[in-house]
Amino acid sequence: MLGFQFDVVSPELVSGRMRVTESCCQPFKVLHGGVSALIAESLASVGAYVACGFRRVAGIQLTINHLKAAVFGDEVVAEARPITAGKTIQVWEVQLWRVDPVSSKKGPLLASSRVSFVSNMPVPEHCRDAGESIRRHAKL
């Protein structure tokens, strides 16, 4: 819905990118902090899910610091990496950067986040296929 595209999905790294569009901006044409939080929790959730062997995970804490703004038209990249991927608790760090339009490399750090999960929960029978699309994209 927001146009986020995954680049890498693995137990050690989940990354991707998106263009800041009007649908993800606050009225002042700045990337909404809730969208940054959504990206952070989404990337970390996918990584935690893959890291625990495609078992169910549940987020229990999200913290995010918004450091700089991205504006309408900017490209944003994000990376999630595990700090710890234990059997019952996982903690992931997620960072978002604005892409430098000249060099196409990471520019200023926009946000830094930590997301904690309970992991290795049983998957209910009626949800067995819920992670099929993630499995297809995962690089294991």
N, CA, C and O atoms as CSV, one atom per row, in Angstrom:
chain,resi,resn,atom,element,x,y,z
A,1,MET,N,N,0.808,-1.187,0.000
A,1,MET,CA,C,0.000,0.000,0.000
A,1,MET,C,C,0.862,1.267,0.000
A,1,MET,O,O,0.514,2.253,-0.649
A,2,LEU,N,N,1.978,1.243,0.722
A,2,LEU,CA,C,2.860,2.404,0.766
A,2,LEU,C,C,3.958,2.343,-0.287
A,2,LEU,O,O,4.702,3.308,-0.459
A,3,GLY,N,N,4.068,1.225,-0.992
A,3,GLY,CA,C,5.080,1.090,-2.025
A,3,GLY,C,C,6.428,0.620,-1.519
A,3,GLY,O,O,7.433,0.764,-2.215
A,4,PHE,N,N,6.469,0.058,-0.316
A,4,PHE,CA,C,7.741,-0.450,0.221
A,4,PHE,C,C,8.128,-1.725,-0.517
A,4,PHE,O,O,7.296,-2.612,-0.711
A,5,GLN,N,N,9.393,-1.817,-0.927
A,5,GLN,CA,C,9.898,-2.996,-1.627
A,5,GLN,C,C,11.040,-3.606,-0.834
A,5,GLN,O,O,11.977,-2.909,-0.444
A,6,PHE,N,N,10.962,-4.909,-0.596
A,6,PHE,CA,C,12.026,-5.619,0.108
A,6,PHE,C,C,13.170,-5.893,-0.856
A,6,PHE,O,O,12.950,-6.270,-2.007
A,7,ASP,N,N,14.404,-5.698,-0.370
A,7,ASP,CA,C,15.599,-6.042,-1.138
A,7,ASP,C,C,16.193,-7.361,-0.661
A,7,ASP,O,O,16.510,-8.233,-1.470
A,8,VAL,N,N,16.344,-7.506,0.664
A,8,VAL,CA,C,16.935,-8.708,1.257
A,8,VAL,C,C,16.039,-9.173,2.388
A,8,VAL,O,O,15.571,-8.368,3.192
A,9,VAL,N,N,15.799,-10.485,2.448
A,9,VAL,CA,C,15.081,-11.099,3.562
A,9,VAL,C,C,15.899,-12.307,3.994
A,9,VAL,O,O,15.956,-13.312,3.286
A,10,SER,N,N,16.534,-12.204,5.168
A,10,SER,CA,C,17.336,-13.308,5.701
A,10,SER,C,C,17.296,-13.228,7.225
A,10,SER,O,O,16.803,-12.244,7.776
A,11,PRO,N,N,17.814,-14.262,7.921
A,11,PRO,CA,C,17.834,-14.221,9.385
A,11,PRO,C,C,18.794,-13.171,9.956
A,11,PRO,O,O,18.701,-12.820,11.132
A,12,GLU,N,N,19.719,-12.668,9.121
A,12,GLU,CA,C,20.709,-11.694,9.579
A,12,GLU,C,C,20.446,-10.272,9.106
A,12,GLU,O,O,20.990,-9.318,9.663
A,13,LEU,N,N,19.604,-10.126,8.070
A,13,LEU,CA,C,19.353,-8.803,7.504
A,13,LEU,C,C,18.033,-8.806,6.749
A,13,LEU,O,O,17.752,-9.701,5.953
A,14,VAL,N,N,17.236,-7.787,7.019
A,14,VAL,CA,C,16.051,-7.516,6.209
A,14,VAL,C,C,16.190,-6.060,5.783
A,14,VAL,O,O,16.378,-5.174,6.617
A,15,SER,N,N,16.095,-5.823,4.478
A,15,SER,CA,C,16.259,-4.455,3.986
A,15,SER,C,C,15.280,-4.173,2.864
A,15,SER,O,O,14.712,-5.079,2.255
A,16,GLY,N,N,15.101,-2.885,2.613
A,16,GLY,CA,C,14.219,-2.489,1.532
A,16,GLY,C,C,14.186,-0.984,1.385
A,16,GLY,O,O,14.940,-0.257,2.032
A,17,ARG,N,N,13.280,-0.530,0.505
A,17,ARG,CA,C,13.242,0.889,0.176
A,17,ARG,C,C,11.852,1.325,-0.236
A,17,ARG,O,O,10.999,0.504,-0.574
A,18,MET,N,N,11.640,2.619,-0.203
A,18,MET,CA,C,10.390,3.188,-0.692
A,18,MET,C,C,10.585,4.660,-1.028
A,18,MET,O,O,11.482,5.324,-0.509
A,19,ARG,N,N,9.739,5.140,-1.890
A,19,ARG,CA,C,9.681,6.567,-2.232
A,19,ARG,C,C,8.647,7.209,-1.308
A,19,ARG,O,O,7.575,6.644,-1.092
A,20,VAL,N,N,8.960,8.377,-0.765
A,20,VAL,CA,C,8.024,9.090,0.101
A,20,VAL,C,C,6.951,9.715,-0.793
A,20,VAL,O,O,7.225,10.623,-1.578
A,21,THR,N,N,5.740,9.214,-0.658
A,21,THR,CA,C,4.610,9.692,-1.448
A,21,THR,C,C,3.656,10.473,-0.548
A,21,THR,O,O,3.819,10.511,0.671
A,22,GLU,N,N,2.677,11.082,-1.163
A,22,GLU,CA,C,1.708,11.865,-0.409
A,22,GLU,C,C,0.963,11.014,0.626
A,22,GLU,O,O,0.607,11.499,1.700
A,23,SER,N,N,0.733,9.737,0.286
A,23,SER,CA,C,-0.031,8.874,1.194
A,23,SER,C,C,0.714,8.545,2.489
A,23,SER,O,O,0.095,8.086,3.449
A,24,CYS,N,N,2.029,8.771,2.533
A,24,CYS,CA,C,2.770,8.474,3.764
A,24,CYS,C,C,3.327,9.738,4.424
A,24,CYS,O,O,4.192,9.664,5.297
A,25,CYS,N,N,2.829,10.880,4.002
A,25,CYS,CA,C,3.281,12.160,4.568
A,25,CYS,C,C,2.254,12.742,5.527
A,25,CYS,O,O,1.057,12.478,5.416
A,26,GLN,N,N,2.742,13.536,6.466
A,26,GLN,CA,C,1.863,14.370,7.270
A,26,GLN,C,C,1.491,15.590,6.418
A,26,GLN,O,O,2.035,15.747,5.325
A,27,PRO,N,N,0.597,16.445,6.876
A,27,PRO,CA,C,0.145,17.569,6.036
A,27,PRO,C,C,1.250,18.497,5.534
A,27,PRO,O,O,1.049,19.217,4.556
A,28,PHE,N,N,2.414,18.490,6.187
A,28,PHE,CA,C,3.510,19.368,5.782
A,28,PHE,C,C,4.457,18.712,4.787
A,28,PHE,O,O,5.574,19.188,4.582
A,29,LYS,N,N,4.008,17.604,4.160
A,29,LYS,CA,C,4.787,16.877,3.135
A,29,LYS,C,C,6.069,16.270,3.695
A,29,LYS,O,O,7.076,16.171,2.993
A,30,VAL,N,N,6.027,15.862,4.970
A,30,VAL,CA,C,7.137,15.206,5.641
A,30,VAL,C,C,6.701,13.781,5.974
A,30,VAL,O,O,5.556,13.550,6.365
A,31,LEU,N,N,7.620,12.827,5.817
A,31,LEU,CA,C,7.308,11.436,6.139
A,31,LEU,C,C,6.754,11.348,7.558
A,31,LEU,O,O,7.371,11.836,8.505
A,32,HIS,N,N,5.606,10.733,7.694
A,32,HIS,CA,C,4.941,10.587,8.992
A,32,HIS,C,C,5.747,9.638,9.875
A,32,HIS,O,O,6.196,8.588,9.415
A,33,GLY,N,N,5.929,10.011,11.147
A,33,GLY,CA,C,6.670,9.172,12.081
A,33,GLY,C,C,6.037,7.802,12.266
A,33,GLY,O,O,6.738,6.822,12.519
A,34,GLY,N,N,4.727,7.726,12.145
A,34,GLY,CA,C,4.051,6.432,12.250
A,34,GLY,C,C,4.416,5.502,11.109
A,34,GLY,O,O,4.450,4.284,11.282
A,35,VAL,N,N,4.688,6.070,9.942
A,35,VAL,CA,C,5.120,5.254,8.803
A,35,VAL,C,C,6.527,4.716,9.057
A,35,VAL,O,O,6.817,3.560,8.747
A,36,SER,N,N,7.397,5.549,9.617
A,36,SER,CA,C,8.737,5.071,9.981
A,36,SER,C,C,8.647,3.935,10.994
A,36,SER,O,O,9.376,2.950,10.885
A,37,ALA,N,N,7.764,4.063,11.970
A,37,ALA,CA,C,7.570,3.017,12.972
A,37,ALA,C,C,6.997,1.751,12.331
A,37,ALA,O,O,7.391,0.641,12.689
A,38,LEU,N,N,6.073,1.916,11.391
A,38,LEU,CA,C,5.509,0.779,10.670
A,38,LEU,C,C,6.593,0.029,9.902
A,38,LEU,O,O,6.636,-1.200,9.928
A,39,ILE,N,N,7.457,0.759,9.226
A,39,ILE,CA,C,8.562,0.133,8.491
A,39,ILE,C,C,9.467,-0.612,9.463
A,39,ILE,O,O,9.844,-1.757,9.211
A,40,ALA,N,N,9.818,0.034,10.575
A,40,ALA,CA,C,10.714,-0.593,11.547
A,40,ALA,C,C,10.131,-1.889,12.090
A,40,ALA,O,O,10.811,-2.915,12.114
A,41,GLU,N,N,8.886,-1.849,12.521
A,41,GLU,CA,C,8.293,-3.064,13.088
A,41,GLU,C,C,8.094,-4.132,12.025
A,41,GLU,O,O,8.255,-5.320,12.306
A,42,SER,N,N,7.751,-3.733,10.821
A,42,SER,CA,C,7.540,-4.707,9.745
A,42,SER,C,C,8.834,-5.429,9.379
A,42,SER,O,O,8.848,-6.655,9.275
A,43,LEU,N,N,9.918,-4.682,9.182
A,43,LEU,CA,C,11.185,-5.320,8.816
A,43,LEU,C,C,11.678,-6.231,9.932
A,43,LEU,O,O,12.095,-7.362,9.681
A,44,ALA,N,N,11.629,-5.735,11.168
A,44,ALA,CA,C,12.082,-6.540,12.298
A,44,ALA,C,C,11.208,-7.788,12.466
A,44,ALA,O,O,11.725,-8.858,12.785
A,45,SER,N,N,9.903,-7.667,12.258
A,45,SER,CA,C,8.998,-8.812,12.380
A,45,SER,C,C,9.326,-9.889,11.355
A,45,SER,O,O,9.353,-11.077,11.678
A,46,VAL,N,N,9.570,-9.471,10.131
A,46,VAL,CA,C,9.924,-10.428,9.078
A,46,VAL,C,C,11.238,-11.122,9.440
A,46,VAL,O,O,11.352,-12.342,9.324
A,47,GLY,N,N,12.220,-10.346,9.877
A,47,GLY,CA,C,13.502,-10.939,10.263
A,47,GLY,C,C,13.377,-11.908,11.422
A,47,GLY,O,O,13.972,-12.985,11.397
A,48,ALA,N,N,12.609,-11.538,12.438
A,48,ALA,CA,C,12.421,-12.421,13.593
A,48,ALA,C,C,11.711,-13.708,13.182
A,48,ALA,O,O,12.049,-14.793,13.655
A,49,TYR,N,N,10.737,-13.576,12.309
A,49,TYR,CA,C,9.982,-14.738,11.810
A,49,TYR,C,C,10.900,-15.704,11.060
A,49,TYR,O,O,10.821,-16.916,11.258
A,50,VAL,N,N,11.755,-15.179,10.215
A,50,VAL,CA,C,12.690,-16.016,9.466
A,50,VAL,C,C,13.732,-16.614,10.408
A,50,VAL,O,O,14.059,-17.796,10.303
A,51,ALA,N,N,14.255,-15.797,11.331
A,51,ALA,CA,C,15.317,-16.248,12.237
A,51,ALA,C,C,14.885,-17.388,13.147
A,51,ALA,O,O,15.721,-18.192,13.560
A,52,CYS,N,N,13.601,-17.475,13.467
A,52,CYS,CA,C,13.156,-18.555,14.358
A,52,CYS,C,C,12.541,-19.716,13.573
A,52,CYS,O,O,11.785,-20.515,14.126
A,53,GLY,N,N,12.865,-19.799,12.302
A,53,GLY,CA,C,12.411,-20.946,11.512
A,53,GLY,C,C,10.954,-20.865,11.106
A,53,GLY,O,O,10.276,-21.888,11.018
A,54,PHE,N,N,10.464,-19.659,10.859
A,54,PHE,CA,C,9.095,-19.442,10.395
A,54,PHE,C,C,8.047,-19.849,11.430
A,54,PHE,O,O,6.969,-20.343,11.100
A,55,ARG,N,N,8.406,-19.623,12.684
A,55,ARG,CA,C,7.443,-19.818,13.765
A,55,ARG,C,C,6.875,-18.451,14.117
A,55,ARG,O,O,7.452,-17.423,13.763
A,56,ARG,N,N,5.790,-18.443,14.785
A,56,ARG,CA,C,5.091,-17.207,15.105
A,56,ARG,C,C,5.891,-16.338,16.068
A,56,ARG,O,O,6.500,-16.840,17.013
A,57,VAL,N,N,5.885,-15.030,15.819
A,57,VAL,CA,C,6.498,-14.042,16.710
A,57,VAL,C,C,5.448,-12.992,17.050
A,57,VAL,O,O,4.482,-12.794,16.313
A,58,ALA,N,N,5.656,-12.328,18.179
A,58,ALA,CA,C,4.745,-11.252,18.585
A,58,ALA,C,C,5.573,-10.117,19.154
A,58,ALA,O,O,6.370,-10.318,20.070
A,59,GLY,N,N,5.382,-8.925,18.610
A,59,GLY,CA,C,6.096,-7.755,19.107
A,59,GLY,C,C,5.650,-7.396,20.511
A,59,GLY,O,O,4.459,-7.406,20.822
A,60,ILE,N,N,6.633,-7.075,21.362
A,60,ILE,CA,C,6.309,-6.681,22.733
A,60,ILE,C,C,6.811,-5.291,23.077
A,60,ILE,O,O,6.386,-4.710,24.075
A,61,GLN,N,N,7.725,-4.738,22.251
A,61,GLN,CA,C,8.161,-3.367,22.485
A,61,GLN,C,C,8.748,-2.789,21.208
A,61,GLN,O,O,9.460,-3.465,20.464
A,62,LEU,N,N,8.428,-1.513,20.973
A,62,LEU,CA,C,8.980,-0.760,19.853
A,62,LEU,C,C,9.400,0.602,20.376
A,62,LEU,O,O,8.598,1.313,20.982
A,63,THR,N,N,10.654,0.968,20.145
A,63,THR,CA,C,11.104,2.324,20.442
A,63,THR,C,C,11.703,2.885,19.164
A,63,THR,O,O,12.364,2.174,18.408
A,64,ILE,N,N,11.466,4.155,18.935
A,64,ILE,CA,C,12.000,4.775,17.726
A,64,ILE,C,C,12.382,6.215,18.027
A,64,ILE,O,O,11.663,6.938,18.717
A,65,ASN,N,N,13.525,6.610,17.497
A,65,ASN,CA,C,13.980,7.994,17.576
A,65,ASN,C,C,13.997,8.549,16.167
A,65,ASN,O,O,14.647,7.995,15.280
A,66,HIS,N,N,13.283,9.643,15.965
A,66,HIS,CA,C,13.244,10.322,14.672
A,66,HIS,C,C,14.312,11.412,14.712
A,66,HIS,O,O,14.227,12.344,15.511
A,67,LEU,N,N,15.310,11.289,13.850
A,67,LEU,CA,C,16.474,12.165,13.910
A,67,LEU,C,C,16.464,13.277,12.861
A,67,LEU,O,O,16.884,14.400,13.137
A,68,LYS,N,N,15.994,12.966,11.684
A,68,LYS,CA,C,15.901,13.933,10.586
A,68,LYS,C,C,14.637,13.640,9.798
A,68,LYS,O,O,14.027,12.583,9.958
A,69,ALA,N,N,14.250,14.571,8.955
A,69,ALA,CA,C,13.030,14.411,8.165
A,69,ALA,C,C,13.348,13.931,6.752
A,69,ALA,O,O,14.406,14.225,6.195
A,70,ALA,N,N,12.404,13.186,6.195
A,70,ALA,CA,C,12.379,12.881,4.765
A,70,ALA,C,C,11.143,13.580,4.229
A,70,ALA,O,O,10.101,13.605,4.883
A,71,VAL,N,N,11.262,14.147,3.040
A,71,VAL,CA,C,10.145,14.902,2.480
A,71,VAL,C,C,9.598,14.215,1.233
A,71,VAL,O,O,10.217,13.312,0.670
A,72,PHE,N,N,8.439,14.666,0.828
A,72,PHE,CA,C,7.768,14.157,-0.363
A,72,PHE,C,C,8.772,14.044,-1.513
A,72,PHE,O,O,9.477,15.001,-1.831
A,73,GLY,N,N,8.827,12.864,-2.129
A,73,GLY,CA,C,9.730,12.622,-3.253
A,73,GLY,C,C,11.039,11.971,-2.885
A,73,GLY,O,O,11.688,11.386,-3.752
A,74,ASP,N,N,11.462,12.047,-1.614
A,74,ASP,CA,C,12.707,11.396,-1.196
A,74,ASP,C,C,12.581,9.891,-1.292
A,74,ASP,O,O,11.484,9.342,-1.186
A,75,GLU,N,N,13.718,9.217,-1.495
A,75,GLU,CA,C,13.757,7.759,-1.382
A,75,GLU,C,C,14.359,7.433,-0.021
A,75,GLU,O,O,15.328,8.058,0.410
A,76,VAL,N,N,13.774,6.455,0.642
A,76,VAL,CA,C,14.198,6.034,1.980
A,76,VAL,C,C,14.600,4.560,1.908
A,76,VAL,O,O,13.908,3.752,1.289
A,77,VAL,N,N,15.724,4.216,2.545
A,77,VAL,CA,C,16.125,2.814,2.671
A,77,VAL,C,C,16.122,2.452,4.146
A,77,VAL,O,O,16.342,3.299,5.012
A,78,ALA,N,N,15.869,1.181,4.412
A,78,ALA,CA,C,15.814,0.703,5.797
A,78,ALA,C,C,16.507,-0.639,5.899
A,78,ALA,O,O,16.464,-1.445,4.970
A,79,GLU,N,N,17.150,-0.876,7.040
A,79,GLU,CA,C,17.798,-2.155,7.322
A,79,GLU,C,C,17.482,-2.578,8.747
A,79,GLU,O,O,17.535,-1.772,9.676
A,80,ALA,N,N,17.154,-3.857,8.905
A,80,ALA,CA,C,16.922,-4.442,10.226
A,80,ALA,C,C,17.946,-5.547,10.443
A,80,ALA,O,O,18.160,-6.389,9.570
A,81,ARG,N,N,18.569,-5.537,11.602
A,81,ARG,CA,C,19.569,-6.559,11.959
A,81,ARG,C,C,19.304,-7.020,13.392
A,81,ARG,O,O,18.921,-6.223,14.249
A,82,PRO,N,N,19.511,-8.311,13.642
A,82,PRO,CA,C,19.273,-8.794,15.010
A,82,PRO,C,C,20.379,-8.355,15.961
A,82,PRO,O,O,21.564,-8.396,15.629
A,83,ILE,N,N,19.967,-7.940,17.135
A,83,ILE,CA,C,20.913,-7.716,18.229
A,83,ILE,C,C,21.080,-9.039,18.965
A,83,ILE,O,O,22.189,-9.439,19.319
A,84,THR,N,N,19.950,-9.708,19.187
A,84,THR,CA,C,19.948,-11.061,19.727
A,84,THR,C,C,18.736,-11.787,19.164
A,84,THR,O,O,17.642,-11.228,19.091
A,85,ALA,N,N,18.941,-13.020,18.772
A,85,ALA,CA,C,17.851,-13.829,18.231
A,85,ALA,C,C,17.773,-15.121,19.035
A,85,ALA,O,O,18.088,-16.202,18.537
A,86,GLY,N,N,17.346,-14.984,20.290
A,86,GLY,CA,C,17.248,-16.132,21.179
A,86,GLY,C,C,16.027,-16.990,20.891
A,86,GLY,O,O,15.230,-16.694,20.001
A,87,LYS,N,N,15.903,-18.054,21.661
A,87,LYS,CA,C,14.784,-18.981,21.448
A,87,LYS,C,C,13.444,-18.398,21.859
A,87,LYS,O,O,12.422,-18.732,21.260
A,88,THR,N,N,13.422,-17.534,22.865
A,88,THR,CA,C,12.139,-16.976,23.294
A,88,THR,C,C,12.052,-15.457,23.132
A,88,THR,O,O,10.953,-14.919,22.997
A,89,ILE,N,N,13.170,-14.771,23.142
A,89,ILE,CA,C,13.176,-13.313,22.980
A,89,ILE,C,C,14.151,-12.939,21.865
A,89,ILE,O,O,15.275,-13.439,21.801
A,90,GLN,N,N,13.690,-12.050,20.994
A,90,GLN,CA,C,14.552,-11.487,19.961
A,90,GLN,C,C,14.482,-9.965,20.058
A,90,GLN,O,O,13.432,-9.397,20.361
A,91,VAL,N,N,15.622,-9.314,19.795
A,91,VAL,CA,C,15.682,-7.860,19.742
A,91,VAL,C,C,16.370,-7.486,18.424
A,91,VAL,O,O,17.450,-7.983,18.103
A,92,TRP,N,N,15.719,-6.608,17.682
A,92,TRP,CA,C,16.232,-6.175,16.379
A,92,TRP,C,C,16.441,-4.668,16.374
A,92,TRP,O,O,15.665,-3.916,16.964
A,93,GLU,N,N,17.506,-4.237,15.697
A,93,GLU,CA,C,17.752,-2.817,15.484
A,93,GLU,C,C,17.396,-2.493,14.032
A,93,GLU,O,O,17.758,-3.225,13.111
A,94,VAL,N,N,16.685,-1.390,13.851
A,94,VAL,CA,C,16.270,-0.970,12.515
A,94,VAL,C,C,16.700,0.480,12.311
A,94,VAL,O,O,16.486,1.328,13.178
A,95,GLN,N,N,17.301,0.751,11.169
A,95,GLN,CA,C,17.698,2.112,10.828
A,95,GLN,C,C,17.121,2.498,9.475
A,95,GLN,O,O,17.041,1.677,8.560
A,96,LEU,N,N,16.722,3.751,9.363
A,96,LEU,CA,C,16.195,4.303,8.111
A,96,LEU,C,C,17.065,5.484,7.697
A,96,LEU,O,O,17.406,6.337,8.516
A,97,TRP,N,N,17.419,5.520,6.413
A,97,TRP,CA,C,18.219,6.605,5.860
A,97,TRP,C,C,17.513,7.225,4.662
A,97,TRP,O,O,16.721,6.563,3.991
A,98,ARG,N,N,17.792,8.462,4.403
A,98,ARG,CA,C,17.391,9.095,3.155
A,98,ARG,C,C,18.478,8.768,2.138
A,98,ARG,O,O,19.665,8.808,2.462
A,99,VAL,N,N,18.079,8.448,0.916
A,99,VAL,CA,C,19.030,8.148,-0.148
A,99,VAL,C,C,19.492,9.461,-0.764
A,99,VAL,O,O,18.678,10.324,-1.094
A,100,ASP,N,N,20.802,9.605,-0.916
A,100,ASP,CA,C,21.356,10.779,-1.578
A,100,ASP,C,C,21.003,10.699,-3.060
A,100,ASP,O,O,21.400,9.743,-3.726
A,101,PRO,N,N,20.269,11.677,-3.598
A,101,PRO,CA,C,19.819,11.590,-4.989
A,101,PRO,C,C,20.958,11.638,-6.014
A,101,PRO,O,O,20.783,11.187,-7.146
A,102,VAL,N,N,22.109,12.172,-5.634
A,102,VAL,CA,C,23.239,12.262,-6.558
A,102,VAL,C,C,24.018,10.952,-6.610
A,102,VAL,O,O,24.294,10.429,-7.689
A,103,SER,N,N,24.370,10.427,-5.442
A,103,SER,CA,C,25.213,9.223,-5.393
A,103,SER,C,C,24.411,7.924,-5.300
A,103,SER,O,O,24.963,6.845,-5.519
A,104,SER,N,N,23.132,8.012,-4.981
A,104,SER,CA,C,22.270,6.842,-4.745
A,104,SER,C,C,22.751,5.995,-3.569
A,104,SER,O,O,22.395,4.821,-3.467
A,105,LYS,N,N,23.548,6.572,-2.688
A,105,LYS,CA,C,24.018,5.884,-1.487
A,105,LYS,C,C,23.240,6.388,-0.278
A,105,LYS,O,O,22.506,7.373,-0.361
A,106,LYS,N,N,23.415,5.693,0.856
A,106,LYS,CA,C,22.765,6.127,2.087
A,106,LYS,C,C,23.202,7.537,2.434
A,106,LYS,O,O,24.391,7.855,2.434
A,107,GLY,N,N,22.232,8.369,2.726
A,107,GLY,CA,C,22.509,9.728,3.173
A,107,GLY,C,C,22.316,9.819,4.674
A,107,GLY,O,O,22.718,8.916,5.408
A,108,PRO,N,N,21.708,10.895,5.137
A,108,PRO,CA,C,21.532,11.095,6.570
A,108,PRO,C,C,20.636,10.025,7.212
A,108,PRO,O,O,19.662,9.561,6.618
A,109,LEU,N,N,20.999,9.657,8.436
A,109,LEU,CA,C,20.170,8.739,9.217
A,109,LEU,C,C,18.902,9.469,9.638
A,109,LEU,O,O,18.963,10.534,10.253
A,110,LEU,N,N,17.745,8.884,9.301
A,110,LEU,CA,C,16.453,9.497,9.605
A,110,LEU,C,C,15.879,9.022,10.927
A,110,LEU,O,O,15.337,9.809,11.703
A,111,ALA,N,N,16.005,7.716,11.176
A,111,ALA,CA,C,15.400,7.141,12.378
A,111,ALA,C,C,16.175,5.902,12.804
A,111,ALA,O,O,16.754,5.193,11.980
A,112,SER,N,N,16.171,5.664,14.091
A,112,SER,CA,C,16.796,4.480,14.660
A,112,SER,C,C,15.792,3.849,15.620
A,112,SER,O,O,15.157,4.540,16.416
A,113,SER,N,N,15.659,2.532,15.532
A,113,SER,CA,C,14.615,1.860,16.290
A,113,SER,C,C,15.107,0.535,16.854
A,113,SER,O,O,16.037,-0.074,16.325
A,114,ARG,N,N,14.475,0.103,17.929
A,114,ARG,CA,C,14.660,-1.251,18.475
A,114,ARG,C,C,13.294,-1.874,18.630
A,114,ARG,O,O,12.345,-1.240,19.091
A,115,VAL,N,N,13.214,-3.137,18.230
A,115,VAL,CA,C,11.955,-3.870,18.325
A,115,VAL,C,C,12.239,-5.195,19.024
A,115,VAL,O,O,13.163,-5.918,18.652
A,116,SER,N,N,11.434,-5.506,20.041
A,116,SER,CA,C,11.580,-6.751,20.803
A,116,SER,C,C,10.397,-7.660,20.529
A,116,SER,O,O,9.273,-7.199,20.332
A,117,PHE,N,N,10.668,-8.974,20.520
A,117,PHE,CA,C,9.655,-9.981,20.205
A,117,PHE,C,C,9.726,-11.160,21.156
A,117,PHE,O,O,10.793,-11.509,21.662
A,118,VAL,N,N,8.576,-11.764,21.388
A,118,VAL,CA,C,8.510,-13.124,21.898
A,118,VAL,C,C,8.520,-13.984,20.648
A,118,VAL,O,O,7.778,-13.709,19.705
A,119,SER,N,N,9.346,-15.019,20.624
A,119,SER,CA,C,9.463,-15.825,19.404
A,119,SER,C,C,9.225,-17.305,19.680
A,119,SER,O,O,9.105,-17.744,20.824
A,120,ASN,N,N,9.162,-18.049,18.585
A,120,ASN,CA,C,8.948,-19.501,18.613
A,120,ASN,C,C,7.604,-19.885,19.212
A,120,ASN,O,O,7.484,-20.923,19.864
A,121,MET,N,N,6.607,-19.060,18.996
A,121,MET,CA,C,5.260,-19.381,19.457
A,121,MET,C,C,4.632,-20.352,18.456
A,121,MET,O,O,4.971,-20.312,17.273
A,122,PRO,N,N,3.741,-21.209,18.897
A,122,PRO,CA,C,3.093,-22.127,17.951
A,122,PRO,C,C,2.203,-21.362,16.963
A,122,PRO,O,O,1.580,-20.356,17.305
A,123,VAL,N,N,2.166,-21.867,15.745
A,123,VAL,CA,C,1.332,-21.263,14.710
A,123,VAL,C,C,-0.010,-21.994,14.704
A,123,VAL,O,O,-0.041,-23.215,14.545
A,124,PRO,N,N,-1.121,-21.270,14.873
A,124,PRO,CA,C,-2.428,-21.935,14.825
A,124,PRO,C,C,-2.647,-22.614,13.470
A,124,PRO,O,O,-2.178,-22.126,12.442
A,125,GLU,N,N,-3.344,-23.712,13.479
A,125,GLU,CA,C,-3.575,-24.497,12.258
A,125,GLU,C,C,-4.165,-23.647,11.132
A,125,GLU,O,O,-3.751,-23.780,9.980
A,126,HIS,N,N,-5.116,-22.788,11.446
A,126,HIS,CA,C,-5.771,-21.992,10.402
A,126,HIS,C,C,-4.864,-20.891,9.832
A,126,HIS,O,O,-5.261,-20.190,8.901
A,127,CYS,N,N,-3.656,-20.734,10.379
A,127,CYS,CA,C,-2.724,-19.705,9.897
A,127,CYS,C,C,-1.458,-20.307,9.297
A,127,CYS,O,O,-0.482,-19.586,9.092
A,128,ARG,N,N,-1.446,-21.581,9.016
A,128,ARG,CA,C,-0.239,-22.267,8.536
A,128,ARG,C,C,0.357,-21.649,7.273
A,128,ARG,O,O,1.575,-21.683,7.097
A,129,ASP,N,N,-0.461,-21.091,6.396
A,129,ASP,CA,C,0.031,-20.519,5.138
A,129,ASP,C,C,0.313,-19.025,5.231
A,129,ASP,O,O,0.644,-18.405,4.220
A,130,ALA,N,N,0.192,-18.435,6.407
A,130,ALA,CA,C,0.311,-16.977,6.554
A,130,ALA,C,C,1.663,-16.443,6.100
A,130,ALA,O,O,1.733,-15.326,5.588
A,131,GLY,N,N,2.721,-17.197,6.268
A,131,GLY,CA,C,4.057,-16.699,5.924
A,131,GLY,C,C,4.592,-17.189,4.603
A,131,GLY,O,O,5.794,-17.090,4.355
A,132,GLU,N,N,3.747,-17.709,3.755
A,132,GLU,CA,C,4.207,-18.288,2.487
A,132,GLU,C,C,4.945,-17.270,1.616
A,132,GLU,O,O,5.969,-17.609,1.023
A,133,SER,N,N,4.456,-16.045,1.525
A,133,SER,CA,C,5.123,-15.051,0.685
A,133,SER,C,C,6.503,-14.693,1.243
A,133,SER,O,O,7.423,-14.420,0.471
A,134,ILE,N,N,6.661,-14.690,2.557
A,134,ILE,CA,C,7.964,-14.418,3.149
A,134,ILE,C,C,8.926,-15.547,2.834
A,134,ILE,O,O,10.084,-15.295,2.502
A,135,ARG,N,N,8.469,-16.780,2.932
A,135,ARG,CA,C,9.313,-17.938,2.613
A,135,ARG,C,C,9.834,-17.868,1.182
A,135,ARG,O,O,10.989,-18.211,0.927
A,136,ARG,N,N,9.003,-17.433,0.254
A,136,ARG,CA,C,9.418,-17.353,-1.150
A,136,ARG,C,C,10.527,-16.320,-1.365
A,136,ARG,O,O,11.350,-16.480,-2.267
A,137,HIS,N,N,10.558,-15.268,-0.551
A,137,HIS,CA,C,11.546,-14.197,-0.737
A,137,HIS,C,C,12.785,-14.355,0.153
A,137,HIS,O,O,13.788,-13.673,-0.058
A,138,ALA,N,N,12.720,-15.236,1.128
A,138,ALA,CA,C,13.815,-15.375,2.082
A,138,ALA,C,C,15.037,-15.986,1.420
A,138,ALA,O,O,14.936,-16.919,0.623
A,139,LYS,N,N,16.190,-15.440,1.769
A,139,LYS,CA,C,17.479,-15.954,1.281
A,139,LYS,C,C,18.131,-16.683,2.446
A,139,LYS,O,O,18.775,-16.072,3.299
A,140,LEU,N,N,17.957,-17.984,2.466
A,140,LEU,CA,C,18.487,-18.767,3.589
A,140,LEU,C,C,19.734,-19.536,3.195
A,140,LEU,O,O,20.308,-20.247,4.021
